[in-house]
């Protein structure tokens, strides 16, 4: 799946597939079933663990179980690795790397079943106006310049915002990508994958959403978290007139009672609904000062799948309670990890990689 911005071709696996998206006749109309995945391996995913994560992703895309392969699969921060896509899958992506940021370029993308879904528009785009590939983070693909149109760059916000970011730290340097699709019946659907900045208070302190009332610093337009101006505006420009919208991504929110719709008081995101169940997905955190101690697992419900316009959404993955490994039903089978690292996998596809997020899967029903 991954290719750099110079245009390395996707590797394609010619395998016949059955799409998971399907129409269900109700007599007076139809329900459309859509299946989606969201997974953030994080930059630390490497070596045998990364190989296992890639094998798992390829297995999901090529699956004939549970009614077929997914319609959409959002992946962020998977470095130095291409994924062999089945012949009926395509992708779009984005990166964010601001001038002065020497940490890494945030990378993100969406893989989709092109037999079922036609991409009509996307953000960001290439210089020629086409959908962007999913970039590899190594080396950095380019530098995004705020206020200018940098090809394939989509940063959630401005790290040089006024007022300045708390403590002078960059906040808006998180990537997102948006696709506007339609199916064979001309039903439209927007899908957005995003990494959102950590919510902070006016002093730049994280965990502000654990306070009551939630004391988070809003962005300059007061329509979302600090550092999300561009994300909100681009989503509105591309998808405000589309009834059905899916959000897949890492919100970096710590509070399980703080919904997507509460994070964004206006616009498309303010109308997002989520599964009734709680899913703690972040993260697999090892203590560098105490390497022999067990890691902290699934402390926060940061990763979310949300929908606008759906009749229902059922999400699985992560753990039901904070601080424990995966609980049933899970998205990933930990027994597939290589034997030498299997016992330390804690149910994560990258088999014990530091800061990895647990994957999520959702089945969504839309009225048509």
PLY file of the C-alpha trace (Angstrom):
ply
format ascii 1.0
element vertex 368
property float x
property float y
property float z
element edge 367
property int vertex1
property int vertex2
end_header
0.00 0.00 0.00
2.70 2.45 0.92
4.59 4.35 -1.72
6.50 7.60 -1.64
5.42 10.81 -3.32
7.74 10.13 -6.25
5.17 7.59 -7.39
6.31 4.08 -6.50
3.60 1.77 -7.84
1.34 -0.16 -5.54
1.95 -3.85 -5.32
-1.23 -5.59 -6.38
-2.44 -9.08 -5.57
-4.94 -10.29 -8.16
-7.47 -12.04 -6.00
-11.21 -12.08 -6.57
-13.18 -10.57 -3.70
-16.70 -10.28 -2.35
-17.41 -6.82 -0.98
-18.72 -6.48 2.54
-20.90 -3.54 1.52
-24.30 -4.86 0.52
-27.89 -3.76 0.09
-30.56 -5.34 2.29
-34.12 -5.09 0.95
-36.63 -3.95 3.60
-39.68 -3.68 1.34
-39.98 0.10 1.73
-36.32 0.83 1.07
-32.89 -0.61 1.66
-30.25 -0.70 4.35
-26.66 -0.51 3.23
-24.16 -2.45 5.34
-20.63 -1.02 5.46
-17.67 -2.52 7.33
-14.65 -0.44 8.35
-11.36 -0.88 10.22
-9.09 1.59 11.98
-5.53 0.75 13.06
-2.56 2.80 14.29
0.60 0.68 14.56
2.62 3.80 15.54
6.17 4.57 14.44
7.75 2.12 16.89
6.26 -0.87 15.04
9.21 -2.61 13.35
11.04 -5.86 12.56
9.06 -9.11 13.12
6.20 -7.21 14.70
5.81 -4.97 11.67
5.87 -7.98 9.37
3.13 -9.56 11.45
1.04 -6.37 11.38
1.36 -6.17 7.61
0.44 -9.84 7.22
-2.63 -9.26 9.39
-3.73 -6.21 7.35
-3.27 -8.12 4.09
-5.26 -11.00 5.55
-8.15 -8.71 6.46
-8.19 -7.13 3.00
-8.15 -10.55 1.37
-10.65 -12.15 3.72
-13.74 -14.00 2.54
-14.97 -14.47 6.11
-17.72 -12.47 7.86
-19.33 -11.62 4.52
-16.16 -10.51 2.75
-13.41 -7.93 2.97
-14.00 -4.48 4.51
-15.15 -1.47 2.56
-12.61 0.88 4.17
-9.46 0.37 6.24
-7.75 3.41 7.80
-4.07 3.01 8.69
-1.74 5.56 10.27
1.94 5.69 11.15
3.11 2.43 9.59
6.67 3.05 8.40
8.92 1.55 5.76
6.49 -1.02 4.52
4.28 -1.53 1.50
1.19 -3.68 1.64
0.12 -5.88 -1.24
-3.38 -4.78 -2.12
-5.92 -7.13 -3.68
-6.73 -6.09 -7.25
-10.01 -4.47 -6.19
-8.50 -2.15 -3.58
-7.14 1.35 -3.99
-5.94 4.00 -1.54
-5.59 7.68 -0.75
-3.47 9.40 1.86
-1.73 12.44 3.31
1.16 13.58 5.47
1.91 16.49 7.78
5.44 17.76 8.44
5.80 21.41 9.42
8.97 23.43 9.03
11.01 23.16 12.21
9.57 19.78 13.11
12.40 17.27 13.05
10.58 14.49 14.87
8.76 12.73 12.05
6.21 13.32 9.35
2.79 12.15 10.45
1.39 9.83 7.75
-2.10 8.46 7.26
-4.30 6.84 4.63
-7.47 5.00 3.67
-7.62 1.74 1.71
-10.97 1.13 0.01
-12.79 -1.45 -2.10
-12.81 0.17 -5.54
-15.19 -2.47 -6.94
-17.89 -1.07 -4.67
-16.83 2.53 -4.14
-15.81 5.18 -6.68
-13.69 8.04 -5.38
-15.21 11.32 -6.64
-13.12 13.82 -4.66
-10.45 13.86 -1.99
-8.29 16.03 0.22
-5.42 16.62 -0.09
-4.56 16.24 -3.77
-1.44 16.07 -5.92
-0.18 18.91 -8.14
-2.14 17.37 -11.01
-5.35 17.26 -8.94
-5.43 13.51 -8.27
-5.79 11.64 -4.99
-2.55 11.39 -3.03
-0.79 8.11 -2.30
-0.23 7.00 1.28
3.29 8.26 1.99
6.03 6.42 3.79
7.52 8.39 6.66
11.14 7.57 5.90
12.54 9.87 4.65
10.26 12.85 5.27
8.25 13.36 2.07
8.20 17.18 2.13
7.62 20.18 4.36
4.11 21.59 4.72
3.89 25.37 4.58
1.00 26.79 6.54
-1.33 28.98 4.50
-0.12 27.52 1.22
-1.30 24.53 -0.78
1.43 21.91 -0.40
0.65 18.85 -2.54
-0.49 15.85 -0.48
-0.09 17.77 2.79
-3.03 17.89 5.23
-2.25 19.18 8.71
-5.04 19.34 11.29
-4.10 22.83 12.44
-1.50 25.58 12.50
1.41 25.03 14.94
2.12 28.77 14.69
-1.43 29.75 15.60
-2.37 32.95 17.37
-2.65 32.73 20.30
0.51 30.62 20.23
0.32 26.95 21.09
0.59 26.26 24.81
4.17 26.04 26.09
5.35 26.80 22.56
4.89 23.17 21.50
3.47 22.31 18.06
-0.13 21.14 18.30
-1.52 21.15 14.75
1.07 18.85 13.16
-1.24 15.85 12.82
-2.32 14.38 9.48
-5.76 13.66 8.07
-7.24 12.63 4.72
-10.78 12.71 3.31
-12.45 10.78 0.50
-15.85 11.45 -1.04
-17.21 8.23 -2.55
-20.31 6.87 -4.26
-21.50 3.31 -4.80
-23.11 1.75 -7.88
-26.50 3.14 -6.84
-25.03 6.67 -6.65
-25.30 6.72 -2.85
-22.67 9.12 -1.53
-20.44 8.54 1.48
-17.56 10.56 2.96
-14.79 8.81 4.88
-12.22 10.73 6.90
-9.16 9.29 8.64
-7.41 11.55 11.13
-4.85 11.86 13.86
-6.03 14.68 16.12
-3.83 16.66 18.53
-3.84 15.99 22.25
-6.53 18.12 23.93
-4.82 20.71 26.13
-5.90 23.44 28.52
-4.77 27.07 28.41
-1.55 26.09 30.21
-0.74 23.37 27.71
-1.52 20.55 30.11
-2.83 17.27 28.71
-5.63 15.30 30.37
-7.82 18.40 30.44
-10.76 16.28 29.31
-10.64 14.35 32.59
-11.72 17.47 34.46
-15.36 18.29 35.16
-16.43 20.33 33.33
-14.03 19.51 30.52
-11.53 22.34 30.38
-10.05 22.02 26.92
-8.64 24.88 24.86
-10.69 25.40 21.64
-9.25 26.27 18.25
-9.36 29.84 16.97
-12.75 29.38 15.34
-14.24 27.68 18.43
-15.46 24.74 16.37
-13.15 22.04 17.70
-10.04 21.17 19.66
-7.05 23.51 19.62
-5.05 22.70 16.51
-7.94 21.43 14.32
-8.91 24.50 12.25
-7.84 23.06 8.93
-9.31 19.64 9.66
-12.74 21.11 10.44
-12.75 23.51 7.49
-11.63 20.97 4.88
-14.14 18.37 6.10
-16.90 20.95 5.88
-15.86 22.05 2.39
-15.78 18.52 0.99
-18.53 16.74 2.93
-20.99 19.13 4.59
-23.62 18.32 1.93
-23.13 14.53 2.22
-25.62 12.88 4.55
-23.47 9.84 5.43
-19.99 10.42 6.86
-17.60 8.04 8.65
-14.77 9.14 10.98
-11.85 6.79 11.65
-8.97 7.89 13.81
-7.05 8.72 16.94
-8.61 11.57 18.93
-6.01 11.47 21.73
-8.94 11.95 24.12
-8.66 10.33 27.56
-12.27 10.55 28.75
-14.57 7.68 27.63
-17.61 9.87 28.31
-16.40 12.62 25.97
-17.93 11.89 22.57
-16.83 13.02 19.12
-19.87 15.27 18.91
-18.85 16.98 22.16
-15.30 17.55 20.94
-16.63 19.53 17.95
-19.54 21.84 18.82
-20.50 22.66 15.21
-20.30 21.18 11.72
-20.03 17.63 10.44
-18.20 16.24 13.49
-20.83 17.62 15.87
-23.33 15.14 14.38
-21.23 12.01 14.87
-22.74 8.99 16.63
-20.65 6.20 18.17
-21.15 2.66 19.40
-22.74 2.35 22.84
-19.87 0.15 24.05
-16.57 1.56 25.31
-13.28 0.65 23.65
-9.96 1.37 25.36
-7.27 1.19 22.69
-4.31 3.30 23.77
-1.77 2.03 24.11
0.93 -0.52 24.78
3.20 1.69 26.90
6.47 0.37 28.30
8.27 2.23 31.08
11.76 3.02 29.79
12.98 3.51 33.37
11.66 0.11 34.45
11.96 -2.23 31.44
11.22 -5.37 33.48
7.83 -4.10 34.65
4.68 -5.04 32.70
3.53 -2.30 30.32
0.43 -0.20 30.74
-2.18 -1.54 28.34
-5.30 0.13 26.89
-5.50 2.95 29.42
-7.44 5.38 27.20
-10.28 5.30 24.62
-8.40 7.50 22.16
-9.28 5.69 18.93
-12.83 6.23 17.72
-15.14 5.25 14.89
-18.02 7.64 14.39
-20.81 8.06 11.83
-23.21 10.72 10.63
-26.49 9.60 9.09
-26.33 5.92 10.10
-29.16 3.80 11.44
-26.74 1.85 13.64
-23.07 1.26 14.38
-21.58 -1.74 16.21
-17.89 -1.46 17.08
-15.51 -4.13 18.39
-11.89 -4.05 19.48
-9.62 -2.93 22.31
-10.73 -3.67 25.84
-14.00 -2.98 27.62
-12.25 -1.60 30.70
-9.04 0.45 31.05
-5.78 -1.24 31.91
-6.39 -4.74 30.57
-5.48 -6.60 27.37
-8.01 -7.26 24.60
-11.42 -8.54 25.58
-13.84 -10.53 23.46
-14.93 -9.89 20.80
-11.51 -8.82 19.56
-10.40 -7.65 16.14
-7.01 -9.35 16.14
-6.01 -12.89 17.16
-2.78 -12.64 19.23
-1.91 -16.28 18.51
-0.66 -15.23 15.06
2.38 -13.43 16.48
5.74 -15.16 15.93
6.49 -17.55 18.80
9.53 -15.69 20.25
7.51 -12.52 20.87
4.00 -13.95 21.11
3.69 -13.97 24.92
4.49 -10.25 24.99
1.99 -9.25 22.31
-0.86 -8.41 24.72
-3.22 -8.83 21.79
-1.65 -6.22 19.47
-0.89 -7.01 15.79
2.65 -5.59 16.04
3.32 -8.15 18.78
4.40 -5.95 21.66
5.58 -2.76 19.96
5.75 0.28 22.25
2.92 2.83 21.81
0.91 0.65 19.43
-2.87 1.19 19.41
-5.41 -1.62 19.38
-7.34 -1.90 16.09
-11.08 -1.31 15.84
-13.71 -2.71 13.50
-17.25 -1.41 12.99
-20.31 -2.63 11.12
-22.52 0.27 10.05
-26.05 0.35 8.61
-27.21 3.27 6.48
-30.73 3.93 5.20
-31.13 4.28 1.42
0 1
1 2
2 3
3 4
4 5
5 6
6 7
7 8
8 9
9 10
10 11
11 12
12 13
13 14
14 15
15 16
16 17
17 18
18 19
19 20
20 21
21 22
22 23
23 24
24 25
25 26
26 27
27 28
28 29
29 30
30 31
31 32
32 33
33 34
34 35
35 36
36 37
37 38
38 39
39 40
40 41
41 42
42 43
43 44
44 45
45 46
46 47
47 48
48 49
49 50
50 51
51 52
52 53
53 54
54 55
55 56
56 57
57 58
58 59
59 60
60 61
61 62
62 63
63 64
64 65
65 66
66 67
67 68
68 69
69 70
70 71
71 72
72 73
73 74
74 75
75 76
76 77
77 78
78 79
79 80
80 81
81 82
82 83
83 84
84 85
85 86
86 87
87 88
88 89
89 90
90 91
91 92
92 93
93 94
94 95
95 96
96 97
97 98
98 99
99 100
100 101
101 102
102 103
103 104
104 105
105 106
106 107
107 108
108 109
109 110
110 111
111 112
112 113
113 114
114 115
115 116
116 117
117 118
118 119
119 120
120 121
121 122
122 123
123 124
124 125
125 126
126 127
127 128
128 129
129 130
130 131
131 132
132 133
133 134
134 135
135 136
136 137
137 138
138 139
139 140
140 141
141 142
142 143
143 144
144 145
145 146
146 147
147 148
148 149
149 150
150 151
151 152
152 153
153 154
154 155
155 156
156 157
157 158
158 159
159 160
160 161
161 162
162 163
163 164
164 165
165 166
166 167
167 168
168 169
169 170
170 171
171 172
172 173
173 174
174 175
175 176
176 177
177 178
178 179
179 180
180 181
181 182
182 183
183 184
184 185
185 186
186 187
187 188
188 189
189 190
190 191
191 192
192 193
193 194
194 195
195 196
196 197
197 198
198 199
199 200
200 201
201 202
202 203
203 204
204 205
205 206
206 207
207 208
208 209
209 210
210 211
211 212
212 213
213 214
214 215
215 216
216 217
217 218
218 219
219 220
220 221
221 222
222 223
223 224
224 225
225 226
226 227
227 228
228 229
229 230
230 231
231 232
232 233
233 234
234 235
235 236
236 237
237 238
238 239
239 240
240 241
241 242
242 243
243 244
244 245
245 246
246 247
247 248
248 249
249 250
250 251
251 252
252 253
253 254
254 255
255 256
256 257
257 258
258 259
259 260
260 261
261 262
262 263
263 264
264 265
265 266
266 267
267 268
268 269
269 270
270 271
271 272
272 273
273 274
274 275
275 276
276 277
277 278
278 279
279 280
280 281
281 282
282 283
283 284
284 285
285 286
286 287
287 288
288 289
289 290
290 291
291 292
292 293
293 294
294 295
295 296
296 297
297 298
298 299
299 300
300 301
301 302
302 303
303 304
304 305
305 306
306 307
307 308
308 309
309 310
310 311
311 312
312 313
313 314
314 315
315 316
316 317
317 318
318 319
319 320
320 321
321 322
322 323
323 324
324 325
325 326
326 327
327 328
328 329
329 330
330 331
331 332
332 333
333 334
334 335
335 336
336 337
337 338
338 339
339 340
340 341
341 342
342 343
343 344
344 345
345 346
346 347
347 348
348 349
349 350
350 351
351 352
352 353
353 354
354 355
355 356
356 357
357 358
358 359
359 360
360 361
361 362
362 363
363 364
364 365
365 366
366 367
